[in-house]
Amino acid sequence: MSKSLYFARQPILDIHGQTYAYELLYRSSLEHTFSPIEDGRSATAQVLVNSLNLIGLKNILGKAYAFINVDEALLMDDMLFSIPKEQFVLEILETVQINDTVIERIKALKEEGYRFALDDVDCSKEYILNFQPLFEYIDILKIDITLVDETRLPKFLALFKKFGMKILAEKVETQEEFDRYKEYGCDLFQGYFFARPDIIENRRLDPENVVILNLIQQIQNEHSIDDICHSFEQNVALTLQLLRFINSAAFSFRSSIKSIRQAIMLLGPNQLKSWLLLISYANPPSGPKGLENPLLNLAQTRSNMMQTLTKVIYKDACTPSHLDKAAFIGLLSLVEALFQSPMQTILKELNVDEEITQTLVMHKGEFSMIYQLVCAVELFDTQSVDTLLSQLSISQEDFSKSVEEAYEITEHFSAEINNS
């Protein structure tokens, strides 16, 4: 990646909870801090467009669309034609002044096949009067649910739907909000609500997940291979799932793996624990199931980013043990959302070592700041990112490369699994 750009991606989901797109968020790191891209700066726009093409975003996005913000300066600049229209949605900022020149430009780009979204719609009379001349060219309209008067929303949605626009509810942070705005007729949803669980104390775990937890516990307690194989034999569906994972192109074994015993010997205990957790994320007790489940995608990304950042920090002193622990922390970080039970309860059942528990529960320990950095990237909390990079002595260039690499590994693995 260009050393002059840092980006993060935030998921946009459809009504089934599957990933439809990512909004790509940017900060220029031409200076020593993560300052916002300034409106109208041609040089910064050039960095943005060049970086979009240089970093191979198809490897980072998979089949999903990418939403990017465009101000009036970028909208009118022919650099825009460098952005691949097949996979990008141009998100028109609410600060754009609507006039005949802007309308003609959007109309021409629409005829060329570009897709458009309107950002931060508050459903006010002033907003609608200003942007209504664009409605016939807009594909997606983004409603900020923190700004809109919910009692008047059905009336506005009826108006917007007449223009054939999809409605995206943004800043959706809870499952209850997702369900409510889906009932209103919204088509797309932006936010991490799928990773914000409704925790229930003493909740009984799904039987299939109990089997997986018991297996991870056996591996943690160094049970014999015979015991672990016997546990797998009690659940044929789980055995078949794991064999499908292991025989995918992602592993590139020379010959197919035909037994769990063979898989255990080849993978080793740490990688086997990770794959058991990934299977759980692919088949949660609630929400969308399958390898494209956004919870699985987020868990993989956290795990991969923990590893790529660990490599940067430890450099030549980085050991397989460091990487295994970093990856496991990333995967475990979302078990509350997966099992809808308190983190401490699940970690205790898994017999997870004290260092990992301290990292995830108390934010203490050797990997604590790396984990906090991963979460800050996810939320695009640039102030925290800046502080943590300084504390960890990570250069902006190494940081940007680590983030990009983590996204690429996640999407590459998902593509290979789904094509296997």
Buried (B, 14 or more C-beta within 10 A) or exposed (E): BBBBBBBBBBBBBBBEBBBBBBBBBBBBBBEEEBBEBEBEBEEBBBBBBBBBEEBEBBBBBBBBBBBBBBBBBBBEBEBBEEBEBEBBBBBBBBEBEBEEEBBEBBBEBBEEEBBBBBBBBBBEEEBBEBBEBBBEBBBBBBBBBEBBEEEEBEEBBEEBBEBEBBBBBBBBBBBEBBEBBBEBBBBBBBBBBBBBBEBEEEBEBBEBBEBBBBBBBBBBEEBEEEEBBEBBEEBEEBBEBBBEBBBBEBBEBEEEBEEBBBBBEEBEBBBBBBBBBBBBBBBBBBBBBEBBBBBBBBBBBBBBBBBBBBBBBBEEEBEEEBBBBBBBBBBBBBBBBBBBBBBEBBBEBBEBEEBBBBBBEEEEBBBBBBBBBBBBBBEBBBEBBBBBBEEBEBEBBBBBBBBBBBBBBBBBBBBBBEEE
